[in-house]
Amino acid sequence: MKRIAQLAFLWYVPGGWSSGPSWDPDSNLMADLGGGIHEITLTGQMANTRYEFKVLGTKGNWNSYANQPDGSNSWGFTDSTGSITIRLDENSLGNGYLKDLNRITVGNDVTSWNVVGNFMDEAGGTMGDWDNGDAFFTMTNLGSGTYEYYATISAAGTYNGKFTRTGSWDAIGEKGRSVDAWNWEFMTTQDNQVVKFSLNTNWGSGKIEAVPEPSSVALIGTMALAGSLLVRRRRGS
């Protein structure tokens, strides 16, 4: 990951906490761990409970929310002791995963995720588009906070999608971790094209990418081989 130079922020985490200030934008200053990483562990909350919160870059300023322009609250669950750890990473991933900067992650994260969107009918679903509980679209858990799903979309076109906690609208979208997060827009160029959905909860980011058709991959390989042979011939002449 690469470090992007930006203004220094002191990050705050107001939320609907059951212990401590509730939705006080001046509350819960995160610790600066260095290298663009900020973190806070809140204790004394209700155990195994869902909470909503925001991460603010300026004390008392709701407009400094890390997920702007997505204004929806972030979300997370406490563990069995009533603790929740929230981290803000200012570093750029630089690998095509979004959100790229100022990414919010939580400890004790959920482990069942679905892909949802307006592509689901075209990808073999039987429960309609945007159904966040359709087991057909539950992602494969690869371990260590990584998940993936492959969809074959019958008709070429432009689509929207996101990652949701299975059966809910708690999500990770293009602008980060929030309730009913912003959609990704992606495009397929051929009928029955495969689209790969990738999610990394340690980064708080995901990626949606159309997989090139085998014929396209073969053509690229052939062009690369031809170019290599041409270079060799020129060097040998």
C-alpha positions in Angstrom: 0.0 0.0 0.0 1.2 3.5 -0.7 0.9 6.5 1.6 -0.9 9.5 0.2 0.1 12.9 1.6 -2.9 14.7 3.0 -3.9 17.0 5.8 -3.6 15.6 9.3 -6.9 14.8 11.0 -7.8 13.9 14.5 -10.5 11.3 14.0 -13.6 11.0 16.3 -16.2 8.3 16.5 -19.6 9.4 17.6 -22.3 6.8 17.5 -25.4 5.4 19.1 -23.5 3.9 22.0 -25.3 2.4 25.0 -22.4 3.4 27.3 -20.7 6.8 27.1 -21.8 9.8 24.9 -24.5 9.0 22.3 -24.1 10.8 19.0 -21.8 13.5 20.5 -19.7 14.7 17.5 -17.0 15.8 20.0 -16.6 12.4 21.5 -14.3 9.3 21.2 -11.0 10.5 19.9 -9.1 7.8 18.0 -5.5 6.9 18.9 -3.0 7.8 16.2 -1.0 4.6 15.7 1.3 6.2 13.1 1.6 5.6 9.4 -1.9 6.9 8.8 -3.6 4.4 11.1 -6.1 5.5 13.7 -7.9 3.2 16.1 -10.3 3.2 19.1 -11.7 0.4 21.3 -15.0 1.2 23.0 -15.9 -1.0 26.0 -18.9 -1.3 28.2 -21.4 -1.6 25.4 -24.0 -4.4 25.2 -22.5 -7.7 24.1 -23.0 -9.0 20.6 -25.0 -5.9 19.6 -25.1 -3.9 16.4 -24.3 -0.2 16.6 -24.2 2.6 14.1 -21.5 5.3 14.1 -19.6 7.8 12.1 -15.8 8.5 11.8 -15.3 12.3 11.7 -12.1 14.0 10.6 -12.9 17.3 12.4 -14.2 17.5 16.0 -17.8 18.4 16.0 -18.1 18.5 12.2 -20.6 16.0 10.7 -19.5 17.1 7.2 -16.1 15.6 7.9 -17.4 12.0 7.8 -14.8 9.7 6.3 -17.3 8.2 3.9 -18.5 11.4 2.3 -20.3 11.9 0.0 -22.1 8.8 1.3 -23.9 10.2 4.4 -25.2 6.9 5.8 -23.9 5.7 9.1 -21.2 3.1 9.4 -22.0 0.0 11.4 -20.5 -2.9 13.4 -21.1 -5.4 16.2 -19.6 -5.7 19.6 -18.0 -8.9 20.8 -19.1 -11.1 23.7 -17.5 -8.7 26.2 -19.3 -5.6 24.8 -16.2 -4.2 23.1 -15.8 -3.0 19.6 -12.6 -1.9 17.8 -12.9 0.6 15.0 -9.9 1.5 12.7 -9.5 4.2 10.2 -6.7 3.7 7.5 -5.7 6.8 5.6 -3.5 4.9 3.2 -4.2 4.2 -0.5 -4.5 0.6 -1.5 -3.8 1.4 -5.1 -5.0 -2.0 -6.3 -8.5 -1.3 -7.7 -10.3 -2.0 -4.4 -12.8 0.6 -3.3 -13.0 2.5 -1.0 -9.4 3.4 -1.5 -8.6 6.1 1.1 -9.9 6.7 4.6 -11.2 3.1 5.0 -13.2 2.1 8.0 -12.9 -1.4 9.4 -14.2 -3.1 12.6 -12.9 -6.0 14.7 -15.1 -9.0 15.3 -16.6 -8.5 11.8 -19.5 -10.5 10.4 -18.5 -13.6 8.3 -21.5 -14.1 5.9 -21.7 -11.7 3.0 -23.9 -11.5 -0.1 -23.5 -9.8 -3.4 -26.6 -7.8 -4.4 -27.6 -5.7 -7.4 -29.7 -5.3 -10.5 -27.8 -8.1 -12.2 -29.2 -10.9 -10.1 -32.0 -12.0 -12.4 -29.5 -12.1 -15.3 -27.1 -14.1 -13.1 -29.4 -17.0 -12.4 -31.3 -15.7 -9.3 -34.9 -16.7 -8.7 -35.8 -14.2 -6.0 -35.4 -11.0 -7.9 -32.9 -8.2 -8.1 -31.6 -6.6 -4.8 -32.7 -9.5 -2.6 -30.0 -9.5 0.2 -31.0 -12.9 1.6 -30.8 -15.0 -1.6 -28.5 -17.9 -0.6 -27.5 -18.3 -4.3 -25.5 -15.1 -4.0 -23.8 -15.7 -0.7 -20.0 -15.2 -1.1 -17.4 -17.9 -0.6 -15.5 -17.3 2.7 -11.8 -17.8 1.8 -10.6 -17.1 5.4 -8.7 -14.2 6.9 -11.5 -11.7 6.1 -11.5 -12.4 2.3 -14.5 -13.4 0.3 -15.3 -13.9 -3.4 -18.2 -14.7 -5.8 -18.4 -15.4 -9.5 -21.5 -14.5 -11.4 -22.3 -15.4 -15.1 -24.4 -12.5 -16.4 -26.6 -13.5 -19.3 -26.9 -10.1 -21.0 -24.2 -7.5 -21.8 -24.9 -4.2 -20.1 -24.2 -1.7 -17.3 -25.1 -2.9 -13.8 -24.9 -1.8 -10.2 -24.0 -3.9 -7.1 -22.6 -3.9 -3.6 -21.7 -6.3 -0.7 -24.2 -6.7 2.1 -24.2 -8.6 5.4 -26.3 -11.6 4.5 -30.0 -10.8 5.0 -29.5 -7.1 5.8 -28.6 -3.7 4.2 -25.4 -3.3 6.3 -23.0 -3.0 3.5 -19.6 -2.2 2.0 -19.9 -0.2 -1.2 -17.9 2.1 -3.4 -17.7 4.8 -0.8 -17.0 2.5 2.2 -18.7 0.7 5.0 -22.2 2.1 5.7 -25.9 1.2 5.9 -27.2 0.6 2.3 -23.8 1.7 1.0 -23.2 3.4 -2.4 -23.4 1.1 -5.4 -20.6 0.2 -7.7 -21.4 0.6 -11.4 -19.8 -2.1 -13.6 -20.2 -3.2 -17.2 -20.1 -6.5 -19.1 -19.3 -6.3 -22.8 -20.6 -9.7 -23.9 -23.5 -12.0 -23.1 -22.8 -14.7 -20.5 -19.7 -12.9 -19.3 -18.3 -13.8 -15.9 -18.0 -11.1 -13.2 -15.8 -11.6 -10.2 -16.8 -10.0 -6.9 -14.0 -9.7 -4.3 -14.3 -8.4 -0.7 -11.6 -7.9 2.0 -13.0 -6.8 5.3 -9.5 -6.2 6.7 -9.3 -3.4 4.1 -13.0 -2.4 4.3 -13.0 -2.5 0.5 -14.1 -4.6 -2.4 -13.8 -4.9 -6.2 -16.1 -5.9 -9.0 -14.5 -6.8 -12.3 -15.7 -8.4 -15.5 -13.4 -11.4 -16.4 -12.2 -11.2 -20.0 -13.6 -13.8 -22.3 -11.3 -16.8 -23.0 -11.0 -15.7 -26.7 -9.9 -12.2 -25.5 -7.3 -13.7 -23.2 -6.0 -16.0 -25.9 -5.8 -13.0 -28.3 -3.8 -11.0 -25.7 -1.5 -13.9 -25.2 -1.0 -14.3 -29.0 -0.3 -10.6 -29.4 2.2 -10.7 -26.5 3.9 -13.8 -28.0 4.1 -12.1 -31.5 5.6 -9.0 -30.0 8.2 -11.0 -28.1 9.2 -12.9 -31.3 9.4 -9.6 -33.2 11.7 -8.2 -30.6 13.9 -11.3 -30.7 14.1 -11.2 -34.5 15.1 -7.5 -34.4 17.8 -8.2 -31.8 19.1 -11.2 -33.8 19.2 -9.3 -37.1 
